[in-house]
C-alpha cells in the first residue's frame, strides 16, 4: 500500500515528467506547430483528393494535434465564394495556403495574399492565367503543380476513335468560364483537322446545362464525347457517366476518377499523386524553401 507521502511524491514526479515529454515530442516534430490551410471549390474535396495530401503530410512527419493545424474551407461549387473564404483563411495567418482543384481557386488564393506561401494543385496553364512569372522560376509567393499539357488532346481523340473507327463526329463538352478549357479546345480542333474529324462543341456553365448538352450531343448523333474536365464537370462526373452510358455515348475524360465513377476512358495525370506532390511542396516551404524558387511541376499522363 502506498502512503500519503509516497503518493504525493509519485504525483509530483509524473507532473514534472509531462512537460518534459511534451517538450521531447515538440522537438521531435520540429519545435513548432505549423498551420496549413486548404481552399477548395469542388464540393466534398476534403473527402476525396485532399486525403492524399494529408496522408503524405503524415508520412512526412506532420500530425494534427501535435505539430500541424489544418483548416479547410470549400466554396461548394460556387466560385463567387472563393474570395471571401480565402480572406477568412488568410486572417488566421497560415504558414502555407493550399489551393485545391482549378485555376479559379488558385487565382483566389493568390489575390488574397502577397506574402503567405501558396501552393496550387491543379492548374492547366498557370503561366497563361498569370498566376506565375515562369514555370522554372515562379516568382512571388505562389508555386505548385500543373495537371495538364497542351499536347494531349490529340492522344485523347485517338484513343476515343479506336472504339469508333468508322465514325468521325465527336462531341466536346466544356465549361467556357474555365481558362484552360479554351486552350484545350483549340488543341483538340487542331488534332481533329489533321484527322478529318468533325467536332461539335457543347458549352455548359451549370450542372443542368451539362446534362442538357449531353442529350443534345446524342440527338446530333455524336459517336463519342471528349470531356474537358474542370471543377464543375468533375463535381458531377458520376451523373455524366450515368447519362452517357444510358445514351450509349462513349466518353473520354481527363482523370481516372471519372472512370471510377462509371465513365468509359480517361487519359491524364493521376490526381492523387498530384496532391501527394503538393504535400511535398508544403513540406519544403515549412522547412524554409521559398515558393519563388520552387519550379512548377507537370505530372505525366496515364490512361
N, C-alpha and C positions, 0 to 999 in steps of 0.2 A: 504493500500500500504506500502511495506517495504522500509525504507530509506536506503541510501548507507551504513551508519554506522551499521545499524541493519543487513544488508545483509552480510557485511564483518564479523560481529560477528558470524552469523549463519554458514558461510563457515568455519571460524576458529574452531568453536565448532565441526562441522561434521568431519573436518580433524583430530582433536585431538581424536575423537571417533574411527576412522578407525583403527589405530594401537592397541587401546585397545581391539576392537572387534577381531582383528586378533590374539592378544595375548591370549584372552579368548578361541578362537577356537583352538589355538595351545595347550593350557593347557588341554583342554577337550580331545584332540586326543593323549595325551601322551607327548607333548612337543617337538616332533621332527618329521621329515618326514622320513619314512622308505623306503628303496629301496629293492624291491623284483624282482628277475629275473627268467624267465622261459625258460628252454631249451627243445625243442621238436624235435622228429624225425618224428612222424606221420604228414603228411600234414593236415593242417586245424585244428590242435588240439586247437587253440585259439577259434575256432567257436563251439567246442563241449565240451569236458570234462573240459577244463580249465575254462569254465564259472562256473562250480560247485565250483571250488576252489575260484574264485573271489567273487562269491556270498557269500560263507561262510566267507571270509575275510571281506566283507562289513557288514555281520551280527555281526562280532566280533569288529566292530568299525573302520575299515580302509576304507578310501575313497581316490581314485585317485584325485590328485589336492589339497588335504587337508593334509593328513598325510601318503600318500602312493604314491610312484613312482614305476610303474610296467613296466617291459621290457620283451618283448617276442622275441625269435629267434627260427626259425624252419629250420631243415635240409631238409625239404620237401621230406622225404623218402630216402635221400642219407646219409648213415652212415658216409662216409668219410668227410662230412661237420660238423659233430658234434664237433670235437676237436677245429677247429678254431672259431666256434660260441661260444663255452664255454669260450674260452680265451677272446673273444670280450666282453662277458657279465662280466667276472671277472675283466676286466680292469676298469669297472665303479664302482668297489668296492661295490657290493650289500651287504645288511645285511644278505640275505638268497638267495641261488640259488636253485630253484625247478627243478628237473629232471622229465620230462614227461614220457610217456609210454615207458617201455622197459629197459632191462639190459644195452644195448649199450649206452643209454642216461645217465643212472646213472654212468656208467664207465667213460664217457667223462667228466661229471661234477666232479667226484672225482679226475680225473687226472689233472684237471685244477687248483685245489687249495687244499692246506692242512690246510688252516686257515678259510676261509669263510664257514659258515654252509651250508650243502647240505641236502635237503630233497627229497628223491626219492619217486615216487608214485606207480609204478607197476613193481616190480622186482620179478620174480618167485622164485629164490634161491639166495638171496643176500649173504648168508654165503658161499655157494659153488662157487659163482662168485668172491669171495674175496673182496667184497665191504665193508663188516663189519667184526668185530672180533667175535661177537656173537650176537644173537638176543636180549638177555636181556641187554647186555652192548655193544652197537655197537663200542665204542671207536672212537678216531679220531674226524673228523668233519662231519661225514655222518650218517644219520638215515633216517627212512621213513617207508613205508608200503610194505608188500609183498602181492600179489594178488592171489597167487596160493598155493596149498598144494599138496604134493606128493601122497596123498591118495584119490584123487577124480577121477582119470581116470577110475577106476572100476565102479564107480557110473555113469559116463557118458556113458560107454559102456552098462551098464544095462538099462539105460533109452532109449538108442537108440534101443536096441534089443527088447524092449517091443512093438515097432512098427513093427518089422520084426522077430517075434519069430521063424519062421521056417527056417530062413536063417542064416548062420554063417560066411559069408565073409564080412569083414568090411575094408574099405579103411581108411588110416590115412594120413592126409595132414599136412606137417610141413616144416618149414624153418630150415635146418640143421645148419645154421650160428647163430641161436639163442640159447644161452647156456641152457636155461631151457627146450627147446623142447626135447633134448636128454634124460633128466631125466624123463620127462613126457612120452616119448615113451617107456622107459624101464618099467615104471609102467603099461602102457597100455598093453605091451606084457605079463607081469606077470598076469594081470587080465584076459587077453584073454586065456592064458594057462589053468587057473582054470575053465574057462567057455567053453573050447573046441571051441574057436572062431579062425578063420583064419584071421590074419591081413595082409593087403597089404599096405606097406609103400610107400608113394609118396613124394619125397623131391622136394622143389622148392625154388629158390633164387631170382626170379624176378616175377613181376606180370604176364608176358606172360607165364612163366613156370607154375605158379599156375593154370591158365586156361587150359593149355595143360594136366596137371596131373589129373585134374578133368575129362577131356574127356577120358583119359586112364583108370581111375578107372571105368568109365561107361562101357567101352569096355570089361573090365575084369569081368563084372557082379557083381561088389560090391553091396551089398544090402543097405549099408549106409556109410556115410562119417563122421569120427571123425576128427574134426579140432582142431589142437593145435595152437591156435592163437598167433601171435606175431605182432609187429608194421606193418610189410609188409602185412601180411594176413589181419589184421584188417583194413588197409587203403583201401582195395578193397572188403570189406565184402558185399557190395551191388551187385557187379558183380559176386562174388562167389555164393551168394544166387540165383541170377537170372539163372546162368548156371546150378546149381544143381537142381533147380525147373524144368527147361526145360528138364533136363536129368532124371527126376523122381528119384533123388538120395536124400534120407532123410539125413539131416545134424544135427550134434550135435556140437555146438560151445561152447565157454567159456563164452562170455559176452552177456548180454541182448541186447546190441547194435546190435549184429548180427541178432537177431530175429526181431528187429525193422527195420532192413534193408531188411528183407524178408526171413531170414533163418528159419528153422523149429523149432529147440530147442536150448537151451543153459543151461548150469549148471556151475555156477561160481559166483564170487563176483559181487556186484553192483559197477560198475566203478565210478559212480557219487558220491557214498558215500565214496569211497576211496579218491577221490580228495577233498572232503569236510574235511575228516580227515587229509589230508595233510595240508590243510589250518590251522587246529588247531595246528599242529606241528610248522608251521611257526609262529603262534601267540605266542606259548610258547617260541620259540627261541628269538623272538623280545622282549619278556619280561624278558629275561635273562637266560633261560634254555640252557644247553649245549647239543649238539647232542649226545655226548658220553654217556650221562645219560638218553636219551630217548629211551626206548626199541622199537625195530621194531615190528610193529603190523601186524597180519594177519587178513584180512577181511573174514567173514563167507561166504559160498557159498549159492546160492539160484537158483532155476530153473527158 
